[in-house]
């Protein structure tokens, strides 16, 4: 330990008591997104993209970063956007794409029933030996 580390710990102990000696999380850089940015982001994620306007059929993180830049002139990396989207309660889930002309009744015709896990063995009757 250097003299500076000991001095910093003494100052923290004198100011806060024993709780001041517990290591804390470093503050880090402030978030680039304000509460208004987060509210707008949540509204856009909830409503989904409009293909004619946004040029995409589903949101990817890079698309959301691009939208944030175009609307609010705020840059954010993909990793940062992932963290912000998860903090808003959204997950990276996407539904399986469906063709616009897909018939609902046609799906049921192609589904096969699952075979049962266990089947009873058929008891074969003993046939008499051939002469």
C-alpha positions in Angstrom: 0.0 0.0 0.0 1.2 3.4 -0.8 0.9 6.5 1.4 -1.8 7.9 -0.9 -4.0 4.9 -0.6 -3.8 4.9 3.2 -4.5 8.6 3.3 -7.6 8.2 1.1 -8.9 5.4 3.3 -8.3 7.5 6.5 -10.2 10.4 4.9 -13.1 8.1 3.9 -13.2 6.5 7.3 -13.3 9.9 9.1 -16.1 11.1 6.8 -18.3 8.0 6.7 -17.1 5.7 9.4 -16.5 1.9 8.7 -19.0 2.0 5.8 -16.7 4.4 4.0 -14.1 1.7 3.6 -16.3 -0.6 1.5 -15.4 -0.4 -2.1 -18.0 1.2 -4.3 -18.8 1.0 -7.9 -16.9 3.6 -9.9 -19.3 6.2 -11.2 -18.2 5.9 -14.9 -19.4 8.1 -17.7 -22.9 9.6 -17.6 -25.5 8.1 -19.9 -26.1 9.7 -23.2 -29.8 9.0 -23.2 -32.0 11.3 -21.1 -35.4 10.3 -19.8 -37.1 11.9 -22.8 -34.9 9.8 -25.1 -35.8 6.7 -23.2 -39.5 7.5 -23.4 -39.3 8.0 -27.1 -37.2 4.8 -27.5 -39.8 2.8 -25.6 -42.6 4.3 -27.7 -40.9 3.4 -30.9 -40.0 -0.1 -29.8 -43.6 -0.7 -28.7 -45.1 0.5 -31.9 -42.7 -1.3 -34.1 -41.1 -0.1 -37.3 -43.0 1.1 -40.3 -41.3 -0.4 -43.4 -42.1 2.6 -45.7 -40.7 5.1 -43.2 -38.0 3.3 -41.4 -36.9 0.9 -44.2 -36.9 -2.2 -41.9 -39.5 -4.8 -41.0 -38.2 -5.5 -37.5 -35.9 -3.5 -35.2 -32.3 -4.5 -34.8 -29.9 -2.8 -32.5 -28.1 -1.0 -35.3 -31.5 0.1 -36.7 -32.5 1.6 -33.3 -29.1 3.3 -33.1 -29.7 4.8 -36.5 -33.2 5.9 -35.6 -31.8 7.6 -32.4 -29.3 9.5 -34.5 -31.8 10.6 -37.1 -34.4 11.7 -34.5 -32.4 13.1 -31.6 -28.8 13.4 -33.0 -27.5 11.2 -30.2 -24.9 8.5 -31.0 -24.9 5.2 -29.2 -23.0 2.0 -29.8 -24.7 -1.3 -30.3 -23.6 -2.5 -26.9 -24.9 0.6 -25.2 -28.2 0.4 -27.0 -28.5 -3.3 -26.0 -28.0 -2.3 -22.3 -30.6 0.5 -22.6 -33.2 -1.6 -24.4 -32.8 -4.3 -21.7 -33.1 -1.7 -19.0 -36.4 -0.7 -20.5 -37.6 -4.2 -20.1 -37.4 -5.4 -23.7 -35.6 -8.5 -24.9 -34.1 -9.4 -28.1 -36.9 -11.6 -29.3 -38.4 -11.7 -32.8 -41.3 -13.6 -34.0 -40.9 -16.0 -36.9 -41.6 -14.1 -40.1 -44.9 -14.9 -41.9 -45.6 -14.5 -45.5 -48.3 -11.9 -46.1 -50.4 -14.3 -48.2 -50.2 -17.2 -45.8 -53.5 -19.0 -45.3 -54.2 -19.8 -41.6 -56.1 -23.1 -42.4 -53.2 -24.4 -44.5 -51.0 -24.7 -41.5 -53.2 -27.2 -39.7 -53.2 -29.5 -42.8 -49.4 -29.9 -42.7 -49.0 -30.4 -38.9 -48.4 -34.0 -37.9 -49.4 -35.4 -34.5 -46.5 -36.4 -32.3 -46.2 -40.1 -31.7 -46.9 -41.2 -28.2 -43.8 -41.6 -26.0 -44.7 -45.2 -24.9 -46.6 -47.8 -26.9 -48.0 -51.1 -25.8 -46.3 -54.1 -27.2 -48.6 -56.2 -29.3 -48.8 -59.7 -28.0 -48.6 -62.1 -30.9 -50.4 -65.3 -30.6 -48.3 -68.4 -30.9 -48.9 -70.1 -34.2 -48.6 -73.8 -34.5 -45.4 -75.0 -36.2 -45.7 -75.8 -39.9 -45.6 -79.6 -40.7 
